[in-house]
Amino acid sequence: MTAPIRVTIWNEYRHERHSEVVAKVYPEGIHGTLANALGKEEGYSVRTATLDEPEHGLTQEVLDNTDVLIWWGHMAHGEVRDEIVDRVQKRVLAGMGLVALHSAHYSKIFRRLLGTECDLKWREADDHERLWVIAHGHPITEGIGDYIELEHEEMYGEPFGIPEPETLVFVSWFSGGEVFRSGCCYTRGQGRIFYFRPGHETIPTYHNPEIQRVISNSVRWAAPTAAVKKSLVIGNTQPLEK
């Protein structure tokens, strides 16, 4: 029997506690909504962690038992302690997957791993978004048609200050005329990273079954393989040949 993918969903969990509007959309928190969605599928073992827990809920033990970390942050990027960022970075380089959602593009861990500022254009005006599939046949697009229609979303627009994606999975078009690279795959060390744009906190995007499907697919894609889970042999070694 295949072992389940161990998923940790990290969320600031600030908007939901400080805004009645957000609390109505996500009464269990964004992390709770995503955990409920993934928990209904076979093959996942799901836990959550939030900013205000000790060590932000990301102790070494938690991370050592995480195959894929999902990250949502927005209003408190600067409050994430650098030693926790160091800890997460080491795990990604060692093979843990990272799925960065929406405004996590500006999180310390995402910027650290990509090595750029990750700046972009944005607008909160309930734009209509059409999320086009660019990489047909990619595992992250399984079960998705040519595009995903989102009636209301926050606009993110180019230029997006990221390195060229290894695979561009989605490109968004907005009713204001902007476009944006909304699904980007990277590899850092042994770890796989996926950035997925939709998910503004005042809009019920994470209740959308197609968005949930993409996130589920991205977790499976980012999970380390059996080969990656084996420790790499590094450092001073003896020669193979006598």
N, C-alpha and C positions, 0 to 999 in steps of 0.2 A: 504494500500500500504506500502510495506516495505521501511524503510528509507535507503538511499544509505550508503555504507561504506565510511567514510571520510578518504581519504588517503593523506598523505603528503610525497612527495618524496624529500629527502634531498641529495644534492650532493655538494662536494667541488667546482666544476666548475672551476678548475684551469687548469688541463691538456688541456681542450678544448680551453682555451683562450691563452695558452702559447705554444702550439704545433700545427703546421699545420697538422701533420699526424693525430693527434687525432681529430682536428676540421673537417677534411674531413670525418672521420668515424661518428662523432656525431656533425653535424653542429648546432644542437639545444641543445647540451649538453646531457650527459647521462640522466639527469633528464627529459629533454624534450622528448627524445625518449621513455622513460618508461611512461611518462604522456600521450603521444599520443597513446601508445598501450592500456593502461588501459582505457583511455577516449573513446575508440571505443566500449567498452563493457558496458552492462547495469549493474547498481547496484553500481557504483562508483562515488564519488565526489572527484576530484583530484586537488591538489594544489602542488606547488613546493616551495622549500626553498634552499638557497645556503649559503656557508660559509661567504661570504663578505657582506651579508645583515646585517642590524642592528640586534643584538642578534642572528646572524647566521640564521635569518628567523624563529627562533623557540621561539617566544614569548610565554608567558603563555597562551594568548588567542588562538594562533595557536594550541598549544599542547592540550588545553582543548577541542578543536574542531577537534581532530584527533583520529580516531579509530585505524589506523595502520600507523606507520612511517617506510618508506623504507630508508635505509642509505647506501650511497656509498662514501667512502673516501679512500685516498691513500697517497698523498704527504704532507698533512698538518694536520695530526692527532693532532699534538701538539698545533696547533693554535685554536683548539676548546676549548672555555673557560670552566673552571671547573663548574661554576655556571649554565651553560647551560646543561652540563652533569648531574648535580644534578637534574635539572628540568625534563630532559627526563627520568632519572631513576625513579623518583617519579611517573611519569605518567605510565611507564611500570608496576611498582609494583601495581599501582591502576587499571590496566587492559588494557592499550593501547598495541597493538601488535607492535613488532619490527621485520622487515625483514632486515637482514644485508647481503649485497652483496659483494662478492669477497674480496678485501683488507680491507673491513670494519671489518674483523676479528681482525685487530690491532687497531681499533678505541677505543677511551677512553670509550665510552658507552658500547661497547660489552665486553671489558675486565673487566670493572667495574661489569657488571651484571653476568658474568661467574666466576669472581674471580681468573682467571689464566692469564698467559702471552700470550697465544694463538699464540705461535711461530710455525714455520713450515719450511719445505724446499721449495725452489722455483727456477724456471729457465725460463727466457724469451728466448725461442728458437722455437716458433711456433710448439709446440708438438701437436700431434693428441690426442684428448681426447674422451673417451667413458664413458658416465655418466650412470651408471647402476642403475636401480630402485631396491631398496632393500625392501622397504615397499610397496609391491603391495596392492592395495586397500586403501591406505592412501589418504585422500582428496587432498593432495598436488600433487599426481601423476595422478589425474584424466585427462584423455585424452592423456596420455603419454604411449608409448609402453614399451618394456623391457629395452630400453636404448635410450639415446640421443647421436647422433654422432656430434662431433665438430671437423672440419678438422684442425683448428688452435686455440690454446689457450696457455696461460701461464701455466706452470706446478706448481702445489702445491703438495707437497708430505709429507707423514708421516715421523716422528712423528708430530702430530698436538696437541699442548699443550692446549687441552680443556677438561672440565669435560666430563664424559661419557654421550653421548646424551640420552635423554629420549626416543626418537625415531630416528633411523638412516634411512633416506629416500633414499639417494643416496650415492653411492661410485664410485669414478672416477678411471679409468685406463688410463695411459698415455703411449705414444709410446716409451718413455725412460725407461719404466718398472715400474715406481712408481704407487702407489695407494694413494687415499686420501678420507677421509670422507667429502663428498661435500654437503650433505644436512642433517642438524642436527636440531632437535627440542628440545626446552627447555621451562620450565615454571619458571618464577620468580615472586613471589607474585601472583597477579591475571592476570599477563600478559604473553602472549605466544610469544616466540622468534623462528625465523627460520633463520639459516645461510645457504646461498646458494653460492657456490664457483665460478662458471663461471662469466666472465665479465671484462677481461683485457681491458684497455682503448684504445689500438691501434687495437683491433680486434672487428669486428661488431657483437659480440655475442648477444647483446641486441636487434638486429634486427631479430634474429632467432625466428620464431613463437613458437617453442616448449619451448624455454627459457622464452619467454613472457607468455606462458601458465602456466609454473611452478610458475612464480612470481605472476600472477593473482590468481592462486590457493592458494598460500601461504598467500596472503592478506586475502582471504576469511577465511582460517583456523585460522589466527592470530587475526582476528577481535573479539572484546569482545562480548560475548553473552549478552542478555538482563539482565540475572541474574548478570553478572559481572558489567554491567554498573550501577547497583544500588549501592549506597554507602554502604560500610561495616560499621556495628556498632562496634566501638572499643572504648577503654578507660574505665573509671569507669562507671559501670552500676548497676542498682538496681536489686535485686533478683527477679526471676519470681514467686517463691513460697513465700507465706506469713508465 
